[in-house]
């Protein structure tokens, strides 16, 4: 079943979401753990998107397309930014527990009282 993005649904889920999505998650964590800004995830996502496009083309006979590349890269960027934010929040509340407390999965706030 073709998705219109150059690959089938199982290839998209397996290659883009699971394999490259895992790499994107680890990249987002690494960026946050070294206090890098969020925008540094963009070049990493572009490179991961190229790797995803290459493997989909060579291993699974997918058709390279600009729209498919953009969609896959945006999915990887979203995963990377999600991991970056979760890790950043964790770092702030564990490194500065006397100042900040967790205010959900994606936020922190100043400690009350």
PDB file as gemmi writes it, atoms N, CA and C in Angstrom:
CRYST1    1.000    1.000    1.000  90.00  90.00  90.00 P 1                      
ATOM      1  N   UNK A   1       0.844  -1.183   0.000  1.00  0.00           N  
ATOM      2  CA  UNK A   1       0.000   0.000   0.000  1.00  0.00           C  
ATOM      3  C   UNK A   1       0.891   1.249   0.000  1.00  0.00           C  
ATOM      4  N   UNK A   2       0.883   1.955  -1.079  1.00  0.00           N  
ATOM      5  CA  UNK A   2       1.700   3.166  -1.248  1.00  0.00           C  
ATOM      6  C   UNK A   2       1.077   4.340  -0.502  1.00  0.00           C  
ATOM      7  N   UNK A   3       1.921   5.134   0.144  1.00  0.00           N  
ATOM      8  CA  UNK A   3       1.417   6.269   0.926  1.00  0.00           C  
ATOM      9  C   UNK A   3       1.397   7.565   0.136  1.00  0.00           C  
ATOM     10  N   UNK A   4       2.019   7.593  -1.013  1.00  0.00           N  
ATOM     11  CA  UNK A   4       2.145   8.839  -1.754  1.00  0.00           C  
ATOM     12  C   UNK A   4       3.380   9.625  -1.318  1.00  0.00           C  
ATOM     13  N   UNK A   5       4.113   9.069  -0.350  1.00  0.00           N  
ATOM     14  CA  UNK A   5       5.313   9.734   0.153  1.00  0.00           C  
ATOM     15  C   UNK A   5       6.577   8.990  -0.255  1.00  0.00           C  
ATOM     16  N   UNK A   6       6.465   8.067  -1.191  1.00  0.00           N  
ATOM     17  CA  UNK A   6       7.629   7.351  -1.681  1.00  0.00           C  
ATOM     18  C   UNK A   6       7.856   6.011  -1.016  1.00  0.00           C  
ATOM     19  N   UNK A   7       7.106   5.686   0.047  1.00  0.00           N  
ATOM     20  CA  UNK A   7       7.259   4.405   0.726  1.00  0.00           C  
ATOM     21  C   UNK A   7       5.889   3.855   1.098  1.00  0.00           C  
ATOM     22  N   UNK A   8       5.884   2.619   1.558  1.00  0.00           N  
ATOM     23  CA  UNK A   8       4.654   2.018   2.060  1.00  0.00           C  
ATOM     24  C   UNK A   8       4.519   2.328   3.550  1.00  0.00           C  
ATOM     25  N   UNK A   9       3.358   2.062   4.106  1.00  0.00           N  
ATOM     26  CA  UNK A   9       3.112   2.336   5.519  1.00  0.00           C  
ATOM     27  C   UNK A   9       4.037   1.514   6.424  1.00  0.00           C  
ATOM     28  N   UNK A  10       4.217   0.191   6.194  1.00  0.00           N  
ATOM     29  CA  UNK A  10       5.132  -0.553   7.060  1.00  0.00           C  
ATOM     30  C   UNK A  10       6.575  -0.052   6.985  1.00  0.00           C  
ATOM     31  N   UNK A  11       7.014   0.350   5.801  1.00  0.00           N  
ATOM     32  CA  UNK A  11       8.379   0.890   5.672  1.00  0.00           C  
ATOM     33  C   UNK A  11       8.476   2.224   6.412  1.00  0.00           C  
ATOM     34  N   UNK A  12       7.468   3.060   6.296  1.00  0.00           N  
ATOM     35  CA  UNK A  12       7.464   4.339   7.007  1.00  0.00           C  
ATOM     36  C   UNK A  12       7.516   4.118   8.510  1.00  0.00           C  
ATOM     37  N   UNK A  13       6.661   3.232   9.020  1.00  0.00           N  
ATOM     38  CA  UNK A  13       6.630   2.981  10.461  1.00  0.00           C  
ATOM     39  C   UNK A  13       7.925   2.340  10.954  1.00  0.00           C  
ATOM     40  N   UNK A  14       8.389   1.328  10.228  1.00  0.00           N  
ATOM     41  CA  UNK A  14       9.592   0.617  10.665  1.00  0.00           C  
ATOM     42  C   UNK A  14      10.866   1.414  10.508  1.00  0.00           C  
ATOM     43  N   UNK A  15      11.040   2.018   9.349  1.00  0.00           N  
ATOM     44  CA  UNK A  15      12.294   2.722   9.069  1.00  0.00           C  
ATOM     45  C   UNK A  15      12.307   4.132   9.642  1.00  0.00           C  
ATOM     46  N   UNK A  16      11.282   4.903   9.327  1.00  0.00           N  
ATOM     47  CA  UNK A  16      11.274   6.306   9.747  1.00  0.00           C  
ATOM     48  C   UNK A  16      10.955   6.461  11.224  1.00  0.00           C  
ATOM     49  N   UNK A  17       9.860   5.850  11.671  1.00  0.00           N  
ATOM     50  CA  UNK A  17       9.421   6.068  13.047  1.00  0.00           C  
ATOM     51  C   UNK A  17      10.264   5.283  14.042  1.00  0.00           C  
ATOM     52  N   UNK A  18      10.485   3.994  13.797  1.00  0.00           N  
ATOM     53  CA  UNK A  18      11.194   3.173  14.784  1.00  0.00           C  
ATOM     54  C   UNK A  18      12.710   3.361  14.693  1.00  0.00           C  
ATOM     55  N   UNK A  19      13.310   3.078  13.549  1.00  0.00           N  
ATOM     56  CA  UNK A  19      14.769   3.111  13.444  1.00  0.00           C  
ATOM     57  C   UNK A  19      15.315   4.541  13.491  1.00  0.00           C  
ATOM     58  N   UNK A  20      14.910   5.360  12.543  1.00  0.00           N  
ATOM     59  CA  UNK A  20      15.419   6.730  12.522  1.00  0.00           C  
ATOM     60  C   UNK A  20      14.774   7.592  13.598  1.00  0.00           C  
ATOM     61  N   UNK A  21      13.555   7.252  14.004  1.00  0.00           N  
ATOM     62  CA  UNK A  21      12.922   7.955  15.114  1.00  0.00           C  
ATOM     63  C   UNK A  21      13.677   7.718  16.416  1.00  0.00           C  
ATOM     64  N   UNK A  22      14.178   6.509  16.613  1.00  0.00           N  
ATOM     65  CA  UNK A  22      15.011   6.232  17.784  1.00  0.00           C  
ATOM     66  C   UNK A  22      16.294   7.031  17.758  1.00  0.00           C  
ATOM     67  N   UNK A  23      16.901   7.117  16.585  1.00  0.00           N  
ATOM     68  CA  UNK A  23      18.113   7.935  16.453  1.00  0.00           C  
ATOM     69  C   UNK A  23      17.803   9.407  16.693  1.00  0.00           C  
ATOM     70  N   UNK A  24      16.649   9.864  16.221  1.00  0.00           N  
ATOM     71  CA  UNK A  24      16.252  11.255  16.439  1.00  0.00           C  
ATOM     72  C   UNK A  24      16.008  11.517  17.922  1.00  0.00           C  
ATOM     73  N   UNK A  25      15.390  10.567  18.619  1.00  0.00           N  
ATOM     74  CA  UNK A  25      15.147  10.720  20.046  1.00  0.00           C  
ATOM     75  C   UNK A  25      16.468  10.824  20.805  1.00  0.00           C  
ATOM     76  N   UNK A  26      17.412   9.952  20.486  1.00  0.00           N  
ATOM     77  CA  UNK A  26      18.718   9.993  21.149  1.00  0.00           C  
ATOM     78  C   UNK A  26      19.482  11.272  20.809  1.00  0.00           C  
ATOM     79  N   UNK A  27      19.338  11.752  19.589  1.00  0.00           N  
ATOM     80  CA  UNK A  27      19.987  13.009  19.206  1.00  0.00           C  
ATOM     81  C   UNK A  27      19.398  14.176  19.980  1.00  0.00           C  
ATOM     82  N   UNK A  28      18.074  14.207  20.127  1.00  0.00           N  
ATOM     83  CA  UNK A  28      17.432  15.255  20.912  1.00  0.00           C  
ATOM     84  C   UNK A  28      17.878  15.234  22.359  1.00  0.00           C  
ATOM     85  N   UNK A  29      18.000  14.042  22.929  1.00  0.00           N  
ATOM     86  CA  UNK A  29      18.496  13.924  24.297  1.00  0.00           C  
ATOM     87  C   UNK A  29      19.927  14.433  24.411  1.00  0.00           C  
ATOM     88  N   UNK A  30      20.765  14.070  23.466  1.00  0.00           N  
ATOM     89  CA  UNK A  30      22.169  14.508  23.503  1.00  0.00           C  
ATOM     90  C   UNK A  30      22.286  16.021  23.385  1.00  0.00           C  
ATOM     91  N   UNK A  31      21.469  16.617  22.538  1.00  0.00           N  
ATOM     92  CA  UNK A  31      21.499  18.071  22.401  1.00  0.00           C  
ATOM     93  C   UNK A  31      21.094  18.752  23.704  1.00  0.00           C  
ATOM     94  N   UNK A  32      20.055  18.242  24.352  1.00  0.00           N  
ATOM     95  CA  UNK A  32      19.594  18.853  25.597  1.00  0.00           C  
ATOM     96  C   UNK A  32      20.572  18.618  26.743  1.00  0.00           C  
ATOM     97  N   UNK A  33      21.187  17.445  26.795  1.00  0.00           N  
ATOM     98  CA  UNK A  33      22.120  17.136  27.873  1.00  0.00           C  
ATOM     99  C   UNK A  33      23.383  17.976  27.804  1.00  0.00           C  
ATOM    100  N   UNK A  34      23.708  18.472  26.630  1.00  0.00           N  
ATOM    101  CA  UNK A  34      24.885  19.330  26.475  1.00  0.00           C  
ATOM    102  C   UNK A  34      24.500  20.800  26.351  1.00  0.00           C  
ATOM    103  N   UNK A  35      23.262  21.123  26.747  1.00  0.00           N  
ATOM    104  CA  UNK A  35      22.747  22.496  26.792  1.00  0.00           C  
ATOM    105  C   UNK A  35      22.790  23.201  25.439  1.00  0.00           C  
ATOM    106  N   UNK A  36      22.589  22.466  24.380  1.00  0.00           N  
ATOM    107  CA  UNK A  36      22.526  23.071  23.042  1.00  0.00           C  
ATOM    108  C   UNK A  36      21.144  23.676  22.824  1.00  0.00           C  
ATOM    109  N   UNK A  37      21.035  24.732  22.012  1.00  0.00           N  
ATOM    110  CA  UNK A  37      19.712  25.313  21.724  1.00  0.00           C  
ATOM    111  C   UNK A  37      18.899  24.397  20.812  1.00  0.00           C  
ATOM    112  N   UNK A  38      17.588  24.602  20.811  1.00  0.00           N  
ATOM    113  CA  UNK A  38      16.672  23.735  20.065  1.00  0.00           C  
ATOM    114  C   UNK A  38      16.941  23.752  18.571  1.00  0.00           C  
ATOM    115  N   UNK A  39      17.364  24.894  18.036  1.00  0.00           N  
ATOM    116  CA  UNK A  39      17.507  25.011  16.580  1.00  0.00           C  
ATOM    117  C   UNK A  39      18.632  24.128  16.041  1.00  0.00           C  
ATOM    118  N   UNK A  40      19.513  23.650  16.891  1.00  0.00           N  
ATOM    119  CA  UNK A  40      20.561  22.751  16.413  1.00  0.00           C  
ATOM    120  C   UNK A  40      20.014  21.373  16.061  1.00  0.00           C  
ATOM    121  N   UNK A  41      18.770  21.125  16.388  1.00  0.00           N  
ATOM    122  CA  UNK A  41      18.129  19.877  15.976  1.00  0.00           C  
ATOM    123  C   UNK A  41      17.796  19.885  14.487  1.00  0.00           C  
ATOM    124  N   UNK A  42      17.655  21.051  13.910  1.00  0.00           N  
ATOM    125  CA  UNK A  42      17.249  21.146  12.496  1.00  0.00           C  
ATOM    126  C   UNK A  42      18.287  20.536  11.551  1.00  0.00           C  
ATOM    127  N   UNK A  43      19.587  20.890  11.643  1.00  0.00           N  
ATOM    128  CA  UNK A  43      20.546  20.241  10.742  1.00  0.00           C  
ATOM    129  C   UNK A  43      20.644  18.736  10.962  1.00  0.00           C  
ATOM    130  N   UNK A  44      20.511  18.310  12.211  1.00  0.00           N  
ATOM    131  CA  UNK A  44      20.552  16.873  12.492  1.00  0.00           C  
ATOM    132  C   UNK A  44      19.362  16.164  11.863  1.00  0.00           C  
ATOM    133  N   UNK A  45      18.192  16.771  11.930  1.00  0.00           N  
ATOM    134  CA  UNK A  45      16.998  16.171  11.324  1.00  0.00           C  
ATOM    135  C   UNK A  45      17.134  16.112   9.805  1.00  0.00           C  
ATOM    136  N   UNK A  46      17.738  17.138   9.221  1.00  0.00           N  
ATOM    137  CA  UNK A  46      17.949  17.136   7.764  1.00  0.00           C  
ATOM    138  C   UNK A  46      18.844  15.969   7.356  1.00  0.00           C  
ATOM    139  N   UNK A  47      19.905  15.746   8.114  1.00  0.00           N  
ATOM    140  CA  UNK A  47      20.807  14.634   7.802  1.00  0.00           C  
ATOM    141  C   UNK A  47      20.153  13.279   8.048  1.00  0.00           C  
ATOM    142  N   UNK A  48      19.404  13.152   9.134  1.00  0.00           N  
ATOM    143  CA  UNK A  48      18.688  11.898   9.378  1.00  0.00           C  
ATOM    144  C   UNK A  48      17.646  11.645   8.295  1.00  0.00           C  
ATOM    145  N   UNK A  49      16.989  12.702   7.823  1.00  0.00           N  
ATOM    146  CA  UNK A  49      16.026  12.565   6.742  1.00  0.00           C  
ATOM    147  C   UNK A  49      16.670  12.069   5.459  1.00  0.00           C  
ATOM    148  N   UNK A  50      17.880  12.551   5.182  1.00  0.00           N  
ATOM    149  CA  UNK A  50      18.609  12.062   4.002  1.00  0.00           C  
ATOM    150  C   UNK A  50      18.975  10.590   4.142  1.00  0.00           C  
ATOM    151  N   UNK A  51      19.404  10.191   5.326  1.00  0.00           N  
ATOM    152  CA  UNK A  51      19.709   8.780   5.566  1.00  0.00           C  
ATOM    153  C   UNK A  51      18.474   7.911   5.431  1.00  0.00           C  
ATOM    154  N   UNK A  52      17.359   8.392   5.934  1.00  0.00           N  
ATOM    155  CA  UNK A  52      16.096   7.673   5.821  1.00  0.00           C  
ATOM    156  C   UNK A  52      15.690   7.523   4.360  1.00  0.00           C  
ATOM    157  N   UNK A  53      15.798   8.600   3.613  1.00  0.00           N  
ATOM    158  CA  UNK A  53      15.466   8.566   2.184  1.00  0.00           C  
ATOM    159  C   UNK A  53      16.362   7.581   1.442  1.00  0.00           C  
ATOM    160  N   UNK A  54      17.647   7.595   1.764  1.00  0.00           N  
ATOM    161  CA  UNK A  54      18.603   6.702   1.098  1.00  0.00           C  
ATOM    162  C   UNK A  54      18.278   5.240   1.377  1.00  0.00           C  
ATOM    163  N   UNK A  55      18.050   4.896   2.650  1.00  0.00           N  
ATOM    164  CA  UNK A  55      17.760   3.496   2.981  1.00  0.00           C  
ATOM    165  C   UNK A  55      16.416   3.048   2.428  1.00  0.00           C  
ATOM    166  N   UNK A  56      15.422   3.913   2.443  1.00  0.00           N  
ATOM    167  CA  UNK A  56      14.121   3.554   1.872  1.00  0.00           C  
ATOM    168  C   UNK A  56      14.256   3.285   0.376  1.00  0.00           C  
ATOM    169  N   UNK A  57      15.077   4.064  -0.293  1.00  0.00           N  
ATOM    170  CA  UNK A  57      15.289   3.893  -1.735  1.00  0.00           C  
ATOM    171  C   UNK A  57      16.084   2.631  -2.035  1.00  0.00           C  
ATOM    172  N   UNK A  58      17.193   2.434  -1.326  1.00  0.00           N  
ATOM    173  CA  UNK A  58      18.079   1.310  -1.659  1.00  0.00           C  
ATOM    174  C   UNK A  58      17.579  -0.029  -1.142  1.00  0.00           C  
ATOM    175  N   UNK A  59      17.028  -0.070   0.059  1.00  0.00           N  
ATOM    176  CA  UNK A  59      16.626  -1.355   0.631  1.00  0.00           C  
ATOM    177  C   UNK A  59      15.214  -1.771   0.253  1.00  0.00           C  
ATOM    178  N   UNK A  60      14.321  -0.814   0.110  1.00  0.00           N  
ATOM    179  CA  UNK A  60      12.916  -1.154  -0.077  1.00  0.00           C  
ATOM    180  C   UNK A  60      12.352  -0.676  -1.408  1.00  0.00           C  
ATOM    181  N   UNK A  61      13.176  -0.122  -2.274  1.00  0.00           N  
ATOM    182  CA  UNK A  61      12.725   0.293  -3.598  1.00  0.00           C  
ATOM    183  C   UNK A  61      11.766   1.462  -3.583  1.00  0.00           C  
ATOM    184  N   UNK A  62      11.837   2.288  -2.551  1.00  0.00           N  
ATOM    185  CA  UNK A  62      10.978   3.462  -2.487  1.00  0.00           C  
ATOM    186  C   UNK A  62      11.372   4.480  -3.541  1.00  0.00           C  
ATOM    187  N   UNK A  63      10.423   5.308  -3.912  1.00  0.00           N  
ATOM    188  CA  UNK A  63      10.708   6.358  -4.883  1.00  0.00           C  
ATOM    189  C   UNK A  63      11.093   7.633  -4.154  1.00  0.00           C  
ATOM    190  N   UNK A  64      12.272   8.189  -4.453  1.00  0.00           N  
ATOM    191  CA  UNK A  64      12.640   9.448  -3.804  1.00  0.00           C  
ATOM    192  C   UNK A  64      11.720  10.577  -4.281  1.00  0.00           C  
ATOM    193  N   UNK A  65      11.165  11.312  -3.332  1.00  0.00           N  
ATOM    194  CA  UNK A  65      10.336  12.461  -3.674  1.00  0.00           C  
ATOM    195  C   UNK A  65      10.599  13.566  -2.666  1.00  0.00           C  
ATOM    196  N   UNK A  66      10.462  14.776  -3.116  1.00  0.00           N  
ATOM    197  CA  UNK A  66      10.711  15.930  -2.250  1.00  0.00           C  
ATOM    198  C   UNK A  66       9.667  15.985  -1.141  1.00  0.00           C  
ATOM    199  N   UNK A  67       8.414  15.746  -1.471  1.00  0.00           N  
ATOM    200  CA  UNK A  67       7.355  15.785  -0.460  1.00  0.00           C  
ATOM    201  C   UNK A  67       7.572  14.685   0.580  1.00  0.00           C  
ATOM    202  N   UNK A  68       7.914  13.484   0.115  1.00  0.00           N  
ATOM    203  CA  UNK A  68       8.190  12.393   1.043  1.00  0.00           C  
ATOM    204  C   UNK A  68       9.357  12.705   1.958  1.00  0.00           C  
ATOM    205  N   UNK A  69      10.410  13.277   1.384  1.00  0.00           N  
ATOM    206  CA  UNK A  69      11.574  13.653   2.195  1.00  0.00           C  
ATOM    207  C   UNK A  69      11.191  14.691   3.242  1.00  0.00           C  
ATOM    208  N   UNK A  70      10.417  15.687   2.850  1.00  0.00           N  
ATOM    209  CA  UNK A  70      10.011  16.731   3.801  1.00  0.00           C  
ATOM    210  C   UNK A  70       9.142  16.177   4.922  1.00  0.00           C  
ATOM    211  N   UNK A  71       8.203  15.305   4.582  1.00  0.00           N  
ATOM    212  CA  UNK A  71       7.333  14.729   5.606  1.00  0.00           C  
ATOM    213  C   UNK A  71       8.134  13.869   6.571  1.00  0.00           C  
ATOM    214  N   UNK A  72       9.007  13.018   6.042  1.00  0.00           N  
ATOM    215  CA  UNK A  72       9.826  12.155   6.890  1.00  0.00           C  
ATOM    216  C   UNK A  72      10.756  12.992   7.772  1.00  0.00           C  
ATOM    217  N   UNK A  73      11.333  14.024   7.207  1.00  0.00           N  
ATOM    218  CA  UNK A  73      12.235  14.880   7.972  1.00  0.00           C  
ATOM    219  C   UNK A  73      11.481  15.642   9.054  1.00  0.00           C  
ATOM    220  N   UNK A  74      10.273  16.102   8.762  1.00  0.00           N  
ATOM    221  CA  UNK A  74       9.481  16.799   9.773  1.00  0.00           C  
ATOM    222  C   UNK A  74       9.064  15.859  10.904  1.00  0.00           C  
ATOM    223  N   UNK A  75       8.767  14.610  10.580  1.00  0.00           N  
ATOM    224  CA  UNK A  75       8.456  13.628  11.624  1.00  0.00           C  
ATOM    225  C   UNK A  75       9.670  13.421  12.514  1.00  0.00           C  
ATOM    226  N   UNK A  76      10.840  13.283  11.919  1.00  0.00           N  
ATOM    227  CA  UNK A  76      12.072  13.104  12.689  1.00  0.00           C  
ATOM    228  C   UNK A  76      12.386  14.336  13.519  1.00  0.00           C  
ATOM    229  N   UNK A  77      12.156  15.520  12.965  1.00  0.00           N  
ATOM    230  CA  UNK A  77      12.388  16.752  13.714  1.00  0.00           C  
ATOM    231  C   UNK A  77      11.436  16.852  14.902  1.00  0.00           C  
ATOM    232  N   UNK A  78      10.186  16.465  14.708  1.00  0.00           N  
ATOM    233  CA  UNK A  78       9.219  16.492  15.815  1.00  0.00           C  
ATOM    234  C   UNK A  78       9.644  15.553  16.938  1.00  0.00           C  
ATOM    235  N   UNK A  79      10.095  14.358  16.589  1.00  0.00           N  
ATOM    236  CA  UNK A  79      10.564  13.407  17.599  1.00  0.00           C  
ATOM    237  C   UNK A  79      11.778  13.971  18.321  1.00  0.00           C  
ATOM    238  N   UNK A  80      12.686  14.573  17.566  1.00  0.00           N  
ATOM    239  CA  UNK A  80      13.907  15.133  18.146  1.00  0.00           C  
ATOM    240  C   UNK A  80      13.598  16.282  19.097  1.00  0.00           C  
ATOM    241  N   UNK A  81      12.696  17.174  18.705  1.00  0.00           N  
ATOM    242  CA  UNK A  81      12.344  18.303  19.566  1.00  0.00           C  
ATOM    243  C   UNK A  81      11.572  17.850  20.806  1.00  0.00           C  
ATOM    244  N   UNK A  82      10.765  16.815  20.662  1.00  0.00           N  
ATOM    245  CA  UNK A  82      10.066  16.243  21.809  1.00  0.00           C  
ATOM    246  C   UNK A  82      11.074  15.714  22.829  1.00  0.00           C  
ATOM    247  N   UNK A  83      12.051  14.960  22.371  1.00  0.00           N  
ATOM    248  CA  UNK A  83      13.083  14.428  23.267  1.00  0.00           C  
ATOM    249  C   UNK A  83      13.914  15.544  23.866  1.00  0.00           C  
ATOM    250  N   UNK A  84      14.208  16.589  23.077  1.00  0.00           N  
ATOM    251  CA  UNK A  84      14.993  17.725  23.575  1.00  0.00           C  
ATOM    252  C   UNK A  84      14.273  18.408  24.725  1.00  0.00           C  
ATOM    253  N   UNK A  85      12.967  18.639  24.552  1.00  0.00           N  
ATOM    254  CA  UNK A  85      12.215  19.349  25.585  1.00  0.00           C  
ATOM    255  C   UNK A  85      12.061  18.513  26.861  1.00  0.00           C  
ATOM    256  N   UNK A  86      11.739  17.235  26.712  1.00  0.00           N  
ATOM    257  CA  UNK A  86      11.597  16.365  27.883  1.00  0.00           C  
ATOM    258  C   UNK A  86      12.912  16.297  28.652  1.00  0.00           C  
ATOM    259  N   UNK A  87      14.021  16.169  27.947  1.00  0.00           N  
ATOM    260  CA  UNK A  87      15.323  16.091  28.596  1.00  0.00           C  
ATOM    261  C   UNK A  87      15.704  17.416  29.231  1.00  0.00           C  
ATOM    262  N   UNK A  88      15.375  18.520  28.574  1.00  0.00           N  
ATOM    263  CA  UNK A  88      15.679  19.835  29.139  1.00  0.00           C  
ATOM    264  C   UNK A  88      14.921  20.057  30.442  1.00  0.00           C  
ATOM    265  N   UNK A  89      13.663  19.687  30.477  1.00  0.00           N  
ATOM    266  CA  UNK A  89      12.866  19.824  31.695  1.00  0.00           C  
ATOM    267  C   UNK A  89      13.448  18.951  32.799  1.00  0.00           C  
ATOM    268  N   UNK A  90      13.804  17.729  32.465  1.00  0.00           N  
ATOM    269  CA  UNK A  90      14.401  16.829  33.454  1.00  0.00           C  
ATOM    270  C   UNK A  90      15.696  17.406  34.008  1.00  0.00           C  
ATOM    271  N   UNK A  91      16.522  17.957  33.140  1.00  0.00           N  
ATOM    272  CA  UNK A  91      17.787  18.548  33.593  1.00  0.00           C  
ATOM    273  C   UNK A  91      17.564  19.733  34.522  1.00  0.00           C  
ATOM    274  N   UNK A  92      16.607  20.584  34.192  1.00  0.00           N  
ATOM    275  CA  UNK A  92      16.354  21.765  35.010  1.00  0.00           C  
ATOM    276  C   UNK A  92      15.858  21.389  36.405  1.00  0.00           C  
ATOM    277  N   UNK A  93      14.939  20.440  36.499  1.00  0.00           N  
ATOM    278  CA  UNK A  93      14.375  20.110  37.809  1.00  0.00           C  
ATOM    279  C   UNK A  93      15.302  19.221  38.631  1.00  0.00           C  
ATOM    280  N   UNK A  94      16.220  18.498  37.999  1.00  0.00           N  
ATOM    281  CA  UNK A  94      17.168  17.695  38.775  1.00  0.00           C  
ATOM    282  C   UNK A  94      18.441  18.460  39.094  1.00  0.00           C  
ATOM    283  N   UNK A  95      18.854  19.355  38.229  1.00  0.00           N  
ATOM    284  CA  UNK A  95      20.078  20.115  38.479  1.00  0.00           C  
ATOM    285  C   UNK A  95      19.827  21.289  39.423  1.00  0.00           C  
ATOM    286  N   UNK A  96      18.640  21.844  39.398  1.00  0.00           N  
ATOM    287  CA  UNK A  96      18.302  22.977  40.259  1.00  0.00           C  
ATOM    288  C   UNK A  96      17.037  22.683  41.068  1.00  0.00           C  
ATOM    289  N   UNK A  97      17.052  21.664  41.924  1.00  0.00           N  
ATOM    290  CA  UNK A  97      15.818  21.286  42.629  1.00  0.00           C  
ATOM    291  C   UNK A  97      15.373  22.311  43.664  1.00  0.00           C  
ATOM    292  N   UNK A  98      16.256  23.163  44.123  1.00  0.00           N  
ATOM    293  CA  UNK A  98      15.880  24.183  45.098  1.00  0.00           C  
ATOM    294  C   UNK A  98      15.215  25.391  44.438  1.00  0.00           C  
ATOM    295  N   UNK A  99      15.317  25.495  43.116  1.00  0.00           N  
ATOM    296  CA  UNK A  99      14.716  26.620  42.391  1.00  0.00           C  
ATOM    297  C   UNK A  99      13.471  26.191  41.619  1.00  0.00           C  
ATOM    298  N   UNK A 100      13.544  25.036  40.950  1.00  0.00           N  
ATOM    299  CA  UNK A 100      12.475  24.638  40.030  1.00  0.00           C  
ATOM    300  C   UNK A 100      11.832  23.324  40.443  1.00  0.00           C  
ATOM    301  N   UNK A 101      10.560  23.185  40.070  1.00  0.00           N  
ATOM    302  CA  UNK A 101       9.842  21.934  40.216  1.00  0.00           C  
ATOM    303  C   UNK A 101       9.125  21.634  38.909  1.00  0.00           C  
ATOM    304  N   UNK A 102       8.841  20.362  38.690  1.00  0.00           N  
ATOM    305  CA  UNK A 102       8.196  19.946  37.449  1.00  0.00           C  
ATOM    306  C   UNK A 102       6.754  20.449  37.414  1.00  0.00           C  
ATOM    307  N   UNK A 103       6.355  20.930  36.252  1.00  0.00           N  
ATOM    308  CA  UNK A 103       4.982  21.391  36.032  1.00  0.00           C  
ATOM    309  C   UNK A 103       4.400  20.660  34.832  1.00  0.00           C  
ATOM    310  N   UNK A 104       4.539  19.359  34.816  1.00  0.00           N  
ATOM    311  CA  UNK A 104       4.087  18.554  33.698  1.00  0.00           C  
ATOM    312  C   UNK A 104       5.275  17.967  32.956  1.00  0.00           C  
ATOM    313  N   UNK A 105       4.980  17.283  31.880  1.00  0.00           N  
ATOM    314  CA  UNK A 105       6.027  16.616  31.114  1.00  0.00           C  
ATOM    315  C   UNK A 105       6.917  17.597  30.359  1.00  0.00           C  
ATOM    316  N   UNK A 106       6.358  18.732  29.944  1.00  0.00           N  
ATOM    317  CA  UNK A 106       7.092  19.651  29.088  1.00  0.00           C  
ATOM    318  C   UNK A 106       7.418  20.992  29.727  1.00  0.00           C  
ATOM    319  N   UNK A 107       7.227  21.142  31.027  1.00  0.00           N  
ATOM    320  CA  UNK A 107       7.450  22.455  31.636  1.00  0.00           C  
ATOM    321  C   UNK A 107       7.942  22.319  33.069  1.00  0.00           C  
ATOM    322  N   UNK A 108       8.530  23.402  33.554  1.00  0.00           N  
ATOM    323  CA  UNK A 108       8.908  23.525  34.947  1.00  0.00           C  
ATOM    324  C   UNK A 108       8.481  24.905  35.425  1.00  0.00           C  
ATOM    325  N   UNK A 109       8.444  25.067  36.726  1.00  0.00           N  
ATOM    326  CA  UNK A 109       8.076  26.353  37.305  1.00  0.00           C  
ATOM    327  C   UNK A 109       8.938  26.584  38.540  1.00  0.00           C  
ATOM    328  N   UNK A 110       8.966  27.826  38.987  1.00  0.00           N  
ATOM    329  CA  UNK A 110       9.717  28.134  40.191  1.00  0.00           C  
ATOM    330  C   UNK A 110       9.056  27.458  41.382  1.00  0.00           C  
ATOM    331  N   UNK A 111       9.894  26.960  42.265  1.00  0.00           N  
ATOM    332  CA  UNK A 111       9.387  26.272  43.448  1.00  0.00           C  
ATOM    333  C   UNK A 111       8.628  27.246  44.332  1.00  0.00           C  
ATOM    334  N   UNK A 112       7.494  26.822  44.814  1.00  0.00           N  
ATOM    335  CA  UNK A 112       6.643  27.676  45.639  1.00  0.00           C  
ATOM    336  C   UNK A 112       7.026  27.543  47.118  1.00  0.00           C  
ATOM    337  N   UNK A 113       6.986  28.685  47.803  1.00  0.00           N  
ATOM    338  CA  UNK A 113       7.161  28.734  49.244  1.00  0.00           C  
ATOM    339  C   UNK A 113       8.461  28.225  49.686  1.00  0.00           C  
TER     340      UNK A 113                                                      
END                                                                             
